[in-house]
Amino acid sequence: MLDFDYFAPRFRHLSHTAARRILVLFLVLSLTLCSAGCEAGTLSGVFGEPSSQETAHASSGNSSPENKTKTEASLRQSYEVYRAGDTSQRAFAALTQEIFLADAVSDTLTLHYHIASPEDYGISDYAVTLGSYSSQNAKDNAQEAEQFLEQLQAIPRENLTEEQKLTYDILSESLQLTVQMSAYGLYREPLAPTTGLQAQLPVLLAEYHFRREQDIQDYIKLCRDLPRYFDEILAFEQEKAAAGLFLCDTVLDQILAQCRDFCLDPKENYMLKTFEQAVSGLDWLSEEDCLAYVSENQNVILDCVIPAYEKLAQGLEALRGSGKNSGGLCHLEQGIEYYRLLVRAQTGSSRSVEELIQMTGERLFNDIRTMAQLYRTTPDLGSQLNQTFSLKEPDLILMDLQSKMREDFPALCDVSCQIKYVPECLEEHLSPAFYLVPPLDALKENCIYINRSSTNPSRLYTTLAHEGYPGHLYQTVYSASCQSDPLRSLLHFKGFTEGWATYAERQAFRYEDSFSPEMQEFLICNASATLALYALCDMNIHLNGWDLAQTSQFLHTWILDLDESAAEQIYYAVAACPASYLSYYIGAMELELLRDEAEKRLGDVFEAREFHAFILETGACSFDVLRAQMEDWMVLAAGA
């Protein structure tokens, strides 16, 4: 997602043919990937890659005795009941449990971030590891997925419960996509700027929650495992380089800068401070043990973690110049085929890339046309656009969002959210904000990180709408509480989750009382149009081979006075992270199309609150599956 500031627009004179060439000063793009929202994921498992210390708390305020969601305790109990059906239903429940456990224990970060109490799920003994990252590992995952798929297809779908049928369809798609993607193992890139493992790991380790002493010991072991894990990643990058698939030097420089910044002043590394703060606050840990663990952590950070980053940087530097492609995936031998699969995986949409380009272009045109009309017909709109959101404090913003969303979104059980700030040493390289997904059995443990160096306070309101309410936090907790099978928490559909958060962010423009309806609509169109530009750059760079000059020319068509260095940064950001921007724009577009269809067919019967409840209760899935589910929902809604 993008982080964009707002400036008063100055439209050039619009003739009757100007709709094709509206030049907008208002669209100002920043260069940080996933700016106003991403869910920080863990490492890879069966299904592949999912891809500061001040705090503020806010409770939900949306609790209701009519809330349909389950508690964490009843979730485990309902899963046991879920397994007690007929033979087919029991076989399916056993299979999903097997897949869930296989993925959960594939690496300890995945286990820790998905399950707070592993013993409640029958996990009492597990290897503490960051997992494996290699081309062979991808093949092994694909082989395992094929075996699971064969077992799944042996179960008669028609004998399953309705909830099981939904999980069956979602699981089938996920397994098939895992198998298909495995043919392009070396096209994966674990070290992408901003969202790569080298960026995520320090935060995931720093946020490691110590619920028991075993967690502290696991954390120490994970830090000790980092040199081995980075050695595997370096070997993978060397394999990519030998195949002509290594990073271009421009992107390499960004990753090296990130690694080196993390290693600056090792004895003041923020992972030392966060660990000490975490263990010092544990009332069940003796002072003597606390001091011992603080000392052990200092040793492991200085002796393992920092050297692992330094060695990775040195190994990557040695590969400089071996990256033969600084452009889109289409320049690689199987790049187009891989990109098509990647777009489907990242967006959850089965539409062809060509169709998505066409639809995105049409929606961009409509957004710009609407903005132009609003600007022409609203005399004081230009002065209104100097206004900013009235609230600037995170805790007040979260409470305000929860209050104002009640009319259009179903109630959620009480949860808390802790606001933290990205450590200064990582500010340059991390997203402006991100949400850490809580464990399945500890849904009240929610945390949002804000990057103060790249998050404008005037944009914090919509940022927290994306990350918190009614965005990631709200969707994650609500959907997880509605699902009996824990496997659903491991099936990643970024197009759904980022699409929902982007859709929710746009709703927040309507919550600022000082904004006129015209200004609200203008800002929504601007947000949509900004993402559309990035989406079109993404698809044309990777499918149609746009180079830097073509991308710059396209951006200059829409943005006046765009700096050439900014165009270059946009180009390399998109080239380095294929399809990443699409999960936001295409995901939101698919949701909006579903809402348009529901409103059209249901007419006066349509209620936004019920539509949103349907989406949330269905949970993350592809848009084909969601569309099929909506058919049944509309039949029920029409008859209600």
Protein Blocks (a to p, Z undefined) as FASTA:
>chain_A
ZZddddddddddddfklmmmcccfklccdfbehkloccddddddfkopebjibccdddfk
lacfklcbdcfklmmmmmmmmmmmcfklmmmmmmmmmmmmmmmmmpmklmmmmomblmln
opabdcddebjadfklmmmmmmmmmmmmmmmmmpcfklpcfklmmmmmmmmmmmmmmmmm
mmmmmmpcfkbghjamklmmmmmmmmpccfbfklmmmmmmmmmmmmmmmmmmmmmmmmmm
mnopaccfklmmmmmmmmmmmmgokllgfklmmmmmmmmmpmkbcfklmmmmmmmmmmmm
mmmmmmmmmmmmmmmmmmgojambfbdfklpmklmmmmmmmmmmmnopabdfklmmmmmm
mmmmmmmmmmmmmmmmmmklmmmmmpccfbfbfklmmmmmmmmmmmmpccdddddddddd
ddfklmmmmcfbdcddddfklmklccddddfklmcfklmmmmmmmmmmcclmmmmmmmmm
mpmblklmmmccfklmmmmmmmmmmmmmmmmmkbcfklmmmmmmmmmmmmmmmmmmmmmm
mmnopafklmmmmmmmmmghiafklmmmmmmmmmmmghklmmmmmmmmmmmmmmmmmmmm
nmmmpcfklmmmmmmmnopadfklmmmmmmmmmmmmmmZZ
